[in-house]
Amino acid sequence: MTAGMLNSAALKQELATLDARRLDLDARLRDAVARQRYASSEELAERARSDEAALLAEMDRLMTRIRAVEAKLLLAASGKRPSWA
C-alpha cells in the first residue's frame, strides 16, 4: 500500500466524521428554529435566536472544512501534488 492510499483512506475517514458532525449540527439547528417558532416567551425565543446564530457560524466552519477535505481527496485521486506541498 502506498502513502497516497493511506492518505486517501485517512481523508475518507475524516470526511465521514465531519459528515456525522454535520448531521448532528443540522438537527441542533432545526431544534433552535423550532424553539424560536414555538417559544412561550420572548426571552426563550431570543435565546433560541442566539443559539441559531452560533450554530450557523459553526456550520459555516464545518462546511468549509468539508470542502477542503473533498478537494484534498480529488487531488489525491488525480495523483497531482498540491501547490503548497
NUGU-573538 format. One record per residue: x, y, z of N, C-alpha, C, O, CB in turn; chain; residue number from 1. Coordinates in nm, 2 decimals, m for minus. Glycine has a CB too. Layout:
N
+--------+--------+--------+--------+--------+--------+--------+--------+--------+--------+--------+--------+--------+--------+--------+--------+-----+
:     nX :     nY :     nZ :    caX :    caY :    caZ :     cX :     cY :     cZ :     oX :     oY :     oZ :    cbX :    cbY :    cbZ : chaine : num :
+--------+--------+--------+--------+--------+--------+--------+--------+--------+--------+--------+--------+--------+--------+--------+--------+-----+
:      X :      Y :      Z :      X :      Y :      Z :      X :      Y :      Z :      X :      Y :      Z :      X :      Y :      Z :      A : NUM :
...
+--------+--------+--------+--------+--------+--------+--------+--------+--------+--------+--------+--------+--------+--------+--------+--------+-----+
END
This chain:
85
+--------+--------+--------+--------+--------+--------+--------+--------+--------+--------+--------+--------+--------+--------+--------+--------+-----+
:     nX :     nY :     nZ :    caX :    caY :    caZ :     cX :     cY :     cZ :     oX :     oY :     oZ :    cbX :    cbY :    cbZ : chaine : num :
+--------+--------+--------+--------+--------+--------+--------+--------+--------+--------+--------+--------+--------+--------+--------+--------+-----+
:   0.08 :  m0.12 :   0.00 :   0.00 :   0.00 :   0.00 :   0.09 :   0.12 :   0.00 :   0.19 :   0.13 :   0.08 :  m0.10 :   0.00 :   0.12 :      A :   1 :
:   0.05 :   0.22 :  m0.08 :   0.14 :   0.34 :  m0.09 :   0.09 :   0.44 :   0.01 :  m0.02 :   0.44 :   0.06 :   0.13 :   0.40 :  m0.23 :      A :   2 :
:   0.17 :   0.54 :   0.03 :   0.14 :   0.65 :   0.12 :   0.02 :   0.73 :   0.07 :  m0.06 :   0.77 :   0.15 :   0.26 :   0.75 :   0.14 :      A :   3 :
:   0.00 :   0.74 :  m0.06 :  m0.12 :   0.81 :  m0.12 :  m0.25 :   0.74 :  m0.08 :  m0.35 :   0.80 :  m0.05 :  m0.10 :   0.82 :  m0.27 :      A :   4 :
:  m0.24 :   0.61 :  m0.08 :  m0.36 :   0.53 :  m0.05 :  m0.40 :   0.55 :   0.10 :  m0.51 :   0.56 :   0.14 :  m0.34 :   0.38 :  m0.08 :      A :   5 :
:  m0.29 :   0.55 :   0.18 :  m0.32 :   0.57 :   0.33 :  m0.38 :   0.71 :   0.35 :  m0.47 :   0.73 :   0.43 :  m0.19 :   0.55 :   0.41 :      A :   6 :
:  m0.32 :   0.81 :   0.27 :  m0.37 :   0.94 :   0.28 :  m0.52 :   0.95 :   0.24 :  m0.60 :   1.01 :   0.31 :  m0.29 :   1.04 :   0.20 :      A :   7 :
:  m0.55 :   0.88 :   0.13 :  m0.69 :   0.88 :   0.09 :  m0.78 :   0.82 :   0.19 :  m0.89 :   0.87 :   0.21 :  m0.71 :   0.81 :  m0.05 :      A :   8 :
:  m0.74 :   0.71 :   0.25 :  m0.82 :   0.64 :   0.35 :  m0.84 :   0.73 :   0.47 :  m0.95 :   0.74 :   0.52 :  m0.75 :   0.51 :   0.39 :      A :   9 :
:  m0.74 :   0.80 :   0.51 :  m0.75 :   0.90 :   0.63 :  m0.84 :   1.01 :   0.59 :  m0.92 :   1.05 :   0.67 :  m0.61 :   0.95 :   0.67 :      A :  10 :
:  m0.83 :   1.06 :   0.47 :  m0.92 :   1.17 :   0.43 :  m1.07 :   1.12 :   0.42 :  m1.16 :   1.20 :   0.46 :  m0.88 :   1.22 :   0.29 :      A :  11 :
:  m1.09 :   1.00 :   0.37 :  m1.23 :   0.95 :   0.37 :  m1.28 :   0.93 :   0.51 :  m1.40 :   0.96 :   0.53 :  m1.23 :   0.81 :   0.29 :      A :  12 :
:  m1.20 :   0.89 :   0.60 :  m1.24 :   0.87 :   0.74 :  m1.28 :   1.01 :   0.80 :  m1.38 :   1.02 :   0.87 :  m1.14 :   0.80 :   0.82 :      A :  13 :
:  m1.19 :   1.11 :   0.77 :  m1.22 :   1.24 :   0.82 :  m1.35 :   1.30 :   0.76 :  m1.43 :   1.36 :   0.83 :  m1.10 :   1.33 :   0.79 :      A :  14 :
:  m1.37 :   1.27 :   0.63 :  m1.49 :   1.32 :   0.57 :  m1.62 :   1.25 :   0.63 :  m1.72 :   1.32 :   0.66 :  m1.49 :   1.29 :   0.42 :      A :  15 :
:  m1.61 :   1.12 :   0.67 :  m1.72 :   1.05 :   0.73 :  m1.74 :   1.11 :   0.87 :  m1.86 :   1.13 :   0.91 :  m1.69 :   0.90 :   0.74 :      A :  16 :
:  m1.64 :   1.14 :   0.94 :  m1.65 :   1.20 :   1.08 :  m1.71 :   1.34 :   1.07 :  m1.80 :   1.38 :   1.14 :  m1.51 :   1.21 :   1.14 :      A :  17 :
:  m1.67 :   1.42 :   0.97 :  m1.72 :   1.55 :   0.95 :  m1.87 :   1.55 :   0.91 :  m1.95 :   1.63 :   0.95 :  m1.64 :   1.63 :   0.84 :      A :  18 :
:  m1.91 :   1.45 :   0.83 :  m2.04 :   1.44 :   0.79 :  m2.13 :   1.40 :   0.91 :  m2.25 :   1.45 :   0.92 :  m2.06 :   1.33 :   0.68 :      A :  19 :
:  m2.08 :   1.32 :   1.00 :  m2.16 :   1.29 :   1.12 :  m2.18 :   1.41 :   1.20 :  m2.29 :   1.43 :   1.26 :  m2.09 :   1.18 :   1.20 :      A :  20 :
:  m2.08 :   1.49 :   1.21 :  m2.09 :   1.62 :   1.29 :  m2.19 :   1.71 :   1.22 :  m2.27 :   1.78 :   1.28 :  m1.95 :   1.69 :   1.30 :      A :  21 :
:  m2.19 :   1.71 :   1.08 :  m2.28 :   1.80 :   1.01 :  m2.43 :   1.75 :   1.04 :  m2.51 :   1.84 :   1.06 :  m2.26 :   1.79 :   0.86 :      A :  22 :
:  m2.45 :   1.62 :   1.04 :  m2.59 :   1.58 :   1.07 :  m2.63 :   1.62 :   1.21 :  m2.75 :   1.66 :   1.22 :  m2.60 :   1.42 :   1.05 :      A :  23 :
:  m2.55 :   1.60 :   1.30 :  m2.58 :   1.65 :   1.44 :  m2.60 :   1.80 :   1.45 :  m2.70 :   1.84 :   1.51 :  m2.46 :   1.61 :   1.54 :      A :  24 :
:  m2.52 :   1.87 :   1.38 :  m2.54 :   2.02 :   1.38 :  m2.66 :   2.06 :   1.31 :  m2.73 :   2.15 :   1.36 :  m2.41 :   2.08 :   1.32 :      A :  25 :
:  m2.70 :   1.99 :   1.21 :  m2.82 :   2.02 :   1.14 :  m2.94 :   1.99 :   1.23 :  m3.04 :   2.07 :   1.23 :  m2.83 :   1.93 :   1.01 :      A :  26 :
:  m2.94 :   1.89 :   1.30 :  m3.05 :   1.86 :   1.39 :  m3.06 :   1.97 :   1.50 :  m3.17 :   2.01 :   1.54 :  m3.03 :   1.72 :   1.46 :      A :  27 :
:  m2.95 :   2.01 :   1.55 :  m2.95 :   2.11 :   1.65 :  m3.00 :   2.25 :   1.60 :  m3.07 :   2.32 :   1.67 :  m2.80 :   2.13 :   1.71 :      A :  28 :
:  m2.97 :   2.27 :   1.47 :  m3.02 :   2.39 :   1.40 :  m3.17 :   2.39 :   1.39 :  m3.24 :   2.49 :   1.42 :  m2.95 :   2.41 :   1.27 :      A :  29 :
:  m3.22 :   2.27 :   1.35 :  m3.37 :   2.26 :   1.33 :  m3.44 :   2.28 :   1.47 :  m3.54 :   2.34 :   1.48 :  m3.40 :   2.12 :   1.28 :      A :  30 :
:  m3.37 :   2.23 :   1.57 :  m3.43 :   2.24 :   1.71 :  m3.43 :   2.39 :   1.75 :  m3.53 :   2.44 :   1.80 :  m3.34 :   2.16 :   1.81 :      A :  31 :
:  m3.33 :   2.46 :   1.72 :  m3.32 :   2.61 :   1.75 :  m3.43 :   2.68 :   1.68 :  m3.49 :   2.77 :   1.73 :  m3.18 :   2.67 :   1.72 :      A :  32 :
:  m3.45 :   2.65 :   1.55 :  m3.56 :   2.71 :   1.47 :  m3.70 :   2.68 :   1.53 :  m3.78 :   2.77 :   1.54 :  m3.55 :   2.67 :   1.32 :      A :  33 :
:  m3.72 :   2.56 :   1.57 :  m3.85 :   2.52 :   1.63 :  m3.87 :   2.59 :   1.76 :  m3.98 :   2.63 :   1.79 :  m3.85 :   2.36 :   1.65 :      A :  34 :
:  m3.76 :   2.60 :   1.84 :  m3.77 :   2.67 :   1.97 :  m3.81 :   2.82 :   1.95 :  m3.88 :   2.87 :   2.03 :  m3.64 :   2.66 :   2.05 :      A :  35 :
:  m3.76 :   2.88 :   1.84 :  m3.80 :   3.02 :   1.81 :  m3.94 :   3.02 :   1.78 :  m4.02 :   3.11 :   1.83 :  m3.71 :   3.07 :   1.70 :      A :  36 :
:  m3.99 :   2.93 :   1.69 :  m4.12 :   2.94 :   1.64 :  m4.23 :   2.91 :   1.75 :  m4.33 :   2.97 :   1.76 :  m4.14 :   2.83 :   1.53 :      A :  37 :
:  m4.19 :   2.82 :   1.84 :  m4.29 :   2.78 :   1.95 :  m4.26 :   2.83 :   2.09 :  m4.31 :   2.77 :   2.19 :  m4.30 :   2.63 :   1.94 :      A :  38 :
:  m4.17 :   2.92 :   2.10 :  m4.13 :   2.97 :   2.23 :  m4.25 :   3.03 :   2.30 :  m4.34 :   3.10 :   2.25 :  m4.02 :   3.08 :   2.21 :      A :  39 :
:  m4.25 :   3.00 :   2.44 :  m4.36 :   3.05 :   2.52 :  m4.33 :   3.19 :   2.57 :  m4.42 :   3.26 :   2.63 :  m4.38 :   2.96 :   2.64 :      A :  40 :
:  m4.21 :   3.24 :   2.55 :  m4.18 :   3.38 :   2.59 :  m4.08 :   3.44 :   2.50 :  m4.01 :   3.37 :   2.42 :  m4.13 :   3.38 :   2.74 :      A :  41 :
:  m4.07 :   3.57 :   2.50 :  m3.97 :   3.64 :   2.41 :  m3.83 :   3.61 :   2.45 :  m3.74 :   3.60 :   2.37 :  m4.00 :   3.79 :   2.42 :      A :  42 :
:  m3.81 :   3.59 :   2.58 :  m3.68 :   3.55 :   2.63 :  m3.63 :   3.42 :   2.58 :  m3.52 :   3.40 :   2.54 :  m3.68 :   3.55 :   2.79 :      A :  43 :
:  m3.72 :   3.32 :   2.58 :  m3.69 :   3.19 :   2.52 :  m3.66 :   3.20 :   2.37 :  m3.57 :   3.13 :   2.31 :  m3.80 :   3.09 :   2.55 :      A :  44 :
:  m3.74 :   3.28 :   2.30 :  m3.72 :   3.30 :   2.16 :  m3.59 :   3.36 :   2.13 :  m3.52 :   3.33 :   2.03 :  m3.84 :   3.38 :   2.10 :      A :  45 :
:  m3.55 :   3.46 :   2.21 :  m3.42 :   3.53 :   2.19 :  m3.31 :   3.44 :   2.21 :  m3.21 :   3.44 :   2.14 :  m3.41 :   3.65 :   2.28 :      A :  46 :
:  m3.32 :   3.35 :   2.32 :  m3.21 :   3.25 :   2.34 :  m3.20 :   3.16 :   2.22 :  m3.09 :   3.12 :   2.19 :  m3.24 :   3.17 :   2.47 :      A :  47 :
:  m3.31 :   3.12 :   2.17 :  m3.31 :   3.03 :   2.05 :  m3.25 :   3.10 :   1.93 :  m3.17 :   3.03 :   1.86 :  m3.45 :   2.98 :   2.02 :      A :  48 :
:  m3.28 :   3.23 :   1.91 :  m3.21 :   3.30 :   1.80 :  m3.06 :   3.31 :   1.82 :  m2.99 :   3.29 :   1.72 :  m3.27 :   3.44 :   1.79 :      A :  49 :
:  m3.02 :   3.33 :   1.94 :  m2.88 :   3.34 :   1.97 :  m2.81 :   3.20 :   1.95 :  m2.70 :   3.19 :   1.89 :  m2.85 :   3.38 :   2.12 :      A :  50 :
:  m2.88 :   3.09 :   1.99 :  m2.83 :   2.96 :   1.96 :  m2.82 :   2.93 :   1.81 :  m2.72 :   2.88 :   1.77 :  m2.92 :   2.85 :   2.03 :      A :  51 :
:  m2.92 :   2.97 :   1.74 :  m2.92 :   2.95 :   1.59 :  m2.80 :   3.03 :   1.53 :  m2.73 :   2.97 :   1.44 :  m3.05 :   3.00 :   1.53 :      A :  52 :
:  m2.77 :   3.15 :   1.57 :  m2.66 :   3.23 :   1.52 :  m2.53 :   3.16 :   1.54 :  m2.45 :   3.15 :   1.45 :  m2.66 :   3.37 :   1.57 :      A :  53 :
:  m2.51 :   3.11 :   1.66 :  m2.39 :   3.04 :   1.70 :  m2.37 :   2.91 :   1.62 :  m2.27 :   2.87 :   1.57 :  m2.38 :   3.01 :   1.85 :      A :  54 :
:  m2.48 :   2.84 :   1.60 :  m2.48 :   2.71 :   1.53 :  m2.46 :   2.73 :   1.38 :  m2.39 :   2.65 :   1.31 :  m2.61 :   2.64 :   1.55 :      A :  55 :
:  m2.51 :   2.84 :   1.32 :  m2.49 :   2.87 :   1.18 :  m2.34 :   2.91 :   1.16 :  m2.28 :   2.87 :   1.06 :  m2.57 :   2.99 :   1.14 :      A :  56 :
:  m2.28 :   2.98 :   1.25 :  m2.13 :   3.01 :   1.24 :  m2.05 :   2.88 :   1.24 :  m1.96 :   2.86 :   1.17 :  m2.09 :   3.10 :   1.35 :      A :  57 :
:  m2.09 :   2.79 :   1.33 :  m2.02 :   2.66 :   1.34 :  m2.04 :   2.58 :   1.22 :  m1.95 :   2.51 :   1.17 :  m2.07 :   2.58 :   1.47 :      A :  58 :
:  m2.17 :   2.58 :   1.16 :  m2.19 :   2.51 :   1.04 :  m2.11 :   2.56 :   0.92 :  m2.06 :   2.49 :   0.84 :  m2.34 :   2.51 :   1.00 :      A :  59 :
:  m2.09 :   2.69 :   0.92 :  m2.01 :   2.75 :   0.81 :  m1.87 :   2.70 :   0.82 :  m1.81 :   2.67 :   0.72 :  m2.01 :   2.91 :   0.83 :      A :  60 :
:  m1.81 :   2.70 :   0.94 :  m1.67 :   2.65 :   0.96 :  m1.67 :   2.50 :   0.92 :  m1.57 :   2.46 :   0.85 :  m1.63 :   2.67 :   1.10 :      A :  61 :
:  m1.77 :   2.42 :   0.96 :  m1.77 :   2.28 :   0.93 :  m1.78 :   2.26 :   0.78 :  m1.70 :   2.17 :   0.73 :  m1.88 :   2.21 :   1.00 :      A :  62 :
:  m1.86 :   2.33 :   0.71 :  m1.88 :   2.31 :   0.57 :  m1.75 :   2.35 :   0.49 :  m1.71 :   2.29 :   0.39 :  m2.00 :   2.39 :   0.51 :      A :  63 :
:  m1.68 :   2.46 :   0.54 :  m1.55 :   2.50 :   0.48 :  m1.45 :   2.38 :   0.50 :  m1.38 :   2.35 :   0.40 :  m1.50 :   2.63 :   0.55 :      A :  64 :
:  m1.45 :   2.32 :   0.61 :  m1.36 :   2.21 :   0.64 :  m1.39 :   2.09 :   0.55 :  m1.30 :   2.02 :   0.49 :  m1.36 :   2.16 :   0.78 :      A :  65 :
:  m1.52 :   2.06 :   0.53 :  m1.57 :   1.95 :   0.45 :  m1.52 :   1.98 :   0.30 :  m1.47 :   1.89 :   0.24 :  m1.72 :   1.93 :   0.45 :      A :  66 :
:  m1.54 :   2.10 :   0.25 :  m1.50 :   2.13 :   0.12 :  m1.34 :   2.11 :   0.10 :  m1.30 :   2.07 :   0.00 :  m1.54 :   2.28 :   0.08 :      A :  67 :
:  m1.27 :   2.15 :   0.20 :  m1.12 :   2.13 :   0.20 :  m1.08 :   1.99 :   0.19 :  m1.00 :   1.95 :   0.11 :  m1.06 :   2.20 :   0.32 :      A :  68 :
:  m1.15 :   1.90 :   0.27 :  m1.12 :   1.76 :   0.26 :  m1.16 :   1.70 :   0.13 :  m1.09 :   1.62 :   0.07 :  m1.19 :   1.69 :   0.38 :      A :  69 :
:  m1.27 :   1.74 :   0.08 :  m1.32 :   1.69 :  m0.06 :  m1.21 :   1.73 :  m0.16 :  m1.18 :   1.65 :  m0.25 :  m1.45 :   1.75 :  m0.09 :      A :  70 :
:  m1.16 :   1.85 :  m0.16 :  m1.06 :   1.90 :  m0.25 :  m0.94 :   1.82 :  m0.24 :  m0.88 :   1.78 :  m0.34 :  m1.03 :   2.05 :  m0.23 :      A :  71 :
:  m0.89 :   1.79 :  m0.12 :  m0.77 :   1.70 :  m0.10 :  m0.80 :   1.56 :  m0.15 :  m0.71 :   1.50 :  m0.21 :  m0.74 :   1.70 :   0.05 :      A :  72 :
:  m0.92 :   1.51 :  m0.14 :  m0.95 :   1.38 :  m0.19 :  m0.94 :   1.38 :  m0.35 :  m0.89 :   1.29 :  m0.41 :  m1.09 :   1.33 :  m0.15 :      A :  73 :
:  m0.99 :   1.49 :  m0.41 :  m0.98 :   1.50 :  m0.55 :  m0.84 :   1.50 :  m0.60 :  m0.80 :   1.44 :  m0.70 :  m1.06 :   1.62 :  m0.60 :      A :  74 :
:  m0.76 :   1.58 :  m0.52 :  m0.61 :   1.59 :  m0.56 :  m0.55 :   1.45 :  m0.54 :  m0.47 :   1.41 :  m0.63 :  m0.54 :   1.69 :  m0.47 :      A :  75 :
:  m0.58 :   1.38 :  m0.43 :  m0.52 :   1.25 :  m0.41 :  m0.56 :   1.15 :  m0.52 :  m0.48 :   1.07 :  m0.57 :  m0.56 :   1.19 :  m0.27 :      A :  76 :
:  m0.68 :   1.16 :  m0.57 :  m0.73 :   1.07 :  m0.67 :  m0.67 :   1.10 :  m0.81 :  m0.64 :   1.01 :  m0.89 :  m0.88 :   1.08 :  m0.69 :      A :  77 :
:  m0.64 :   1.23 :  m0.83 :  m0.57 :   1.27 :  m0.96 :  m0.42 :   1.24 :  m0.96 :  m0.36 :   1.23 :  m1.07 :  m0.60 :   1.42 :  m0.98 :      A :  78 :
:  m0.37 :   1.22 :  m0.84 :  m0.22 :   1.19 :  m0.84 :  m0.14 :   1.32 :  m0.84 :  m0.02 :   1.31 :  m0.84 :  m0.18 :   1.10 :  m0.94 :      A :  79 :
:  m0.20 :   1.43 :  m0.85 :  m0.13 :   1.56 :  m0.85 :  m0.09 :   1.60 :  m0.71 :  m0.16 :   1.58 :  m0.62 :  m0.21 :   1.67 :  m0.92 :      A :  80 :
:   0.02 :   1.68 :  m0.71 :   0.07 :   1.73 :  m0.58 :   0.01 :   1.87 :  m0.57 :   0.01 :   1.95 :  m0.66 :   0.22 :   1.74 :  m0.57 :      A :  81 :
:  m0.04 :   1.91 :  m0.45 :  m0.09 :   2.04 :  m0.43 :   0.02 :   2.14 :  m0.44 :   0.13 :   2.11 :  m0.41 :  m0.17 :   2.06 :  m0.29 :      A :  82 :
:  m0.01 :   2.26 :  m0.47 :   0.09 :   2.37 :  m0.49 :   0.16 :   2.40 :  m0.36 :   0.27 :   2.45 :  m0.36 :   0.03 :   2.49 :  m0.55 :      A :  83 :
:   0.10 :   2.38 :  m0.25 :   0.15 :   2.41 :  m0.12 :   0.24 :   2.30 :  m0.06 :   0.30 :   2.32 :   0.04 :   0.04 :   2.45 :  m0.02 :      A :  84 :
:   0.24 :   2.18 :  m0.12 :   0.32 :   2.07 :  m0.07 :   0.46 :   2.07 :  m0.12 :   0.54 :   1.99 :  m0.09 :   0.25 :   1.94 :  m0.11 :      A :  85 :
+--------+--------+--------+--------+--------+--------+--------+--------+--------+--------+--------+--------+--------+--------+--------+--------+-----+
END
